[in-house]
């Protein structure tokens, strides 16, 4: 950043002028994770005292553009995605509508006995066979969420062989005649567990947004999928529509 002049006679508070200029710089010259110059250096560049500079930075911290990290400095945050959750939410279609490129990596596919919580949500007996598919979803090449999908093995015997890279919901509809409708979404902020932090490229002490969802076959109301999604909380805003 070069030396920036502020207009002391404009009637607009100096810190607001600085906040506006800093916002432009951040959006056009920085990427998420970048650190800003020190407050001392920025104050010198704008020709103001550190108190005025700090107030300008506070404006952008409150707006969610910057983050202060104790002992490290000020860093650029990700722009939060506005992700809609509705009765017919599909990950790829949802983000494609925002003009974003998505990708999917399959982490595991296996069949196992349903534990109590999974069995309850799928309305099957505990211990009955369910398919467990875990995927990592990326947006613009960067991790956004990890999803654990559970589906009754009896209803979809060859699901693991048929599911490769496309939308699981699209496969359930086209391949099995199940038009999915979401009946429940429970959202909780929790610390990442297992290897979620590593997969999402985030610190272990930062929260994820965990969404537990039940999808039923719209034709008969039978539960066909239980999903547990862990979103990077710093990259997502969940918009829940009825």
HELIX and SHEET records of a PDB file:
HELIX    1   1 UNK A   14  UNK A   29  1                                  16    
HELIX    2   2 UNK A   39  UNK A   46  1                                   8    
HELIX    3   3 UNK A   50  UNK A   62  1                                  13    
HELIX    4   4 UNK A   91  UNK A   96  1                                   6    
HELIX    5   5 UNK A  116  UNK A  122  1                                   7    
HELIX    6   6 UNK A  159  UNK A  162  1                                   4    
HELIX    7   7 UNK A  168  UNK A  176  1                                   9    
HELIX    8   8 UNK A  196  UNK A  200  1                                   5    
HELIX    9   9 UNK A  233  UNK A  235  5                                   3    
SHEET    1   A 2 UNK A  66  UNK A  69  0                                        
SHEET    2   A 2 UNK A  73  UNK A  76 -1                                        
SHEET    1   B 2 UNK A  81  UNK A  85  0                                        
SHEET    2   B 2 UNK A 236  UNK A 240  1                                        
SHEET    1   C 6 UNK A 102  UNK A 113  0                                        
SHEET    2   C 6 UNK A 129  UNK A 139 -1                                        
SHEET    3   C 6 UNK A 142  UNK A 152 -1                                        
SHEET    4   C 6 UNK A 223  UNK A 232 -1                                        
SHEET    5   C 6 UNK A 207  UNK A 217 -1                                        
SHEET    6   C 6 UNK A 180  UNK A 191 -1                                        
END                                                                             
